[in-house]
């Protein structure tokens, strides 16, 4: 029998987690008492998918990490494995005994939450293979995710449209996860066109911290306006499948928060090419347009799959020669999934 807090571990599992769109902060510097607060949506495109396997005893100090897209990604995974081993490994073990195979990840630093999803997928896989009943919140704390927004963490667990409540402005050093205060299933018929400027990356790391520190205080009147948009327009519109109200309110929210961040990112949109493409979509049909997080990925929500094809065609017409990539997606109303995977055979010639 496993001991309390332990699970009977599989020898290998595959975890798939959804990307998320960050649709806006509600109160970036806590002018009304709680810092940040976010609204966002899990989507069914640009997933993160990894497999974790028990490594053979001969490689206890040398985990195999395969399928990474860059040296930076490989170094990040190795760092996460060390942190997870320190927190969840068995006493007396020399080092990580988990091999990782990366199957699919979004392009990093584009506003899709790739860092958080990779961390949570790795942590979930590590914990399950090790037999630990660690929660997503536990893993986020171990790997220092969710410093400002809880959208990616709650989206990992639940999917759908998520609102988190930020943190008490008087206790901003707290490591507690921003609480989940609303979760709505997203209408299945609605679609979103994603537009990525592949020549750019969004702000991240120290540059992001400096940018946030340079901004003027966010006015309480605007925080109150955004709170009203979320509570009394966006959430009811999603619940009642009222696309026009949703689109209008989202555009309002995005323009308000985009103007606030414009001095740091060079405009309401980080990419002028993405902005032009989204404006072309909005000129032809009702759409909720904006940018996820620091971009450069922009989005156009539309009411149907047919409208999404029209939106892509409109965006492509004005984007000749621009380094843009287009993806059609829907909301994802379930969180991350995992399944048992085939263990790798470690023969006599295995490394």
NORRA-V885461 format. One line per field, one symbol per residue. ss: DSSP state (A for helix, B for strand, O for the rest). phi: phi as a letter, one per 20 degrees, with the letter a starting at -180 (. if undefined). burial: b if it has 9 or more other ideal C-beta (glycine too) atoms within 8 Angstrom, else e. Layout:
ss = ???
phi = ???
burial = ???
This chain:
ss = OOOOOBOOOOOBBBBBBOOBBBBBBBBOOOOOOBBBBBBBBBBOOOOBBBBBBBOOAAAOOOOOBBOOOOAAAAAAAAAAAAAAAAAAOOOOOOOOOBBBBBBBOOOOOOOOOAAAAAAAAAAAAAAAAAOBOOOAAAAAAAOOOOOOOOAAAAAAAAOOBBBBOOBBAAAOOOOOOOOBBBBBOOOOOOBBBBBBBOOOOOOOAAAAAAAAAAOOOOOAAAAAAAAAAAAAAAAAAAAOOOAAAAAAAAAAAAAAAAAAAAAAAOOOOOOAAAAAAAAAAAAAOOOBBBBOOOOOOBBBBBOOAAAAAAAAAAAAAOOOOOOBBBBBBOBOOOOOBBBBOOOOOOOOOOO
phi = .ffgnddfefebcddccefceeeqeebgcmfdocemmbcacfceclfdccddcfefgfcfdbfeccnfeaffffffffffffffffecffgnffagddecdeeabfffldndmffffffffffffgfffeneefeffffgffeldnfcddffffffecmneccdemcgfecfefeffgffdbbdfegfffccedcdefeccfgbmffffffffeffgfffffffffffgffdcffffffelefgfgffffgfffffffffegfednqfdfdgffgffffffffdbfbedrcelemffdccfcebfffffffffffffedgneedddcebcfdecefcbbfdffffdefeff
burial = eeeeebeebeebbbbbbbbbbbbbbbbbbbbbebbbbbbbbbbebbbbbbbbbbbeeebbeebbbeebeeeebbebbbebbbbbbeebbeeebebbbbbbbbeebbbbbbbbbbbbbbbbbbbbbbbbbbbbebebebbbbbbebbeebbbbbbbbebbbbbbbbbbbbeebeeeebbebeebbebbeebbbbbbbbeebebebeeebeebbeebeebeeebbbbbbbbbeebbbbbbeeeebebbbbbbbbbbbbbbebbbebbebbbbbebbbbbbbbbbeebebbbbbbbbbbbbbbbbebeebbbbbbebbbebbeebebebbbbbbbbebbebeebeeeeeeeeee
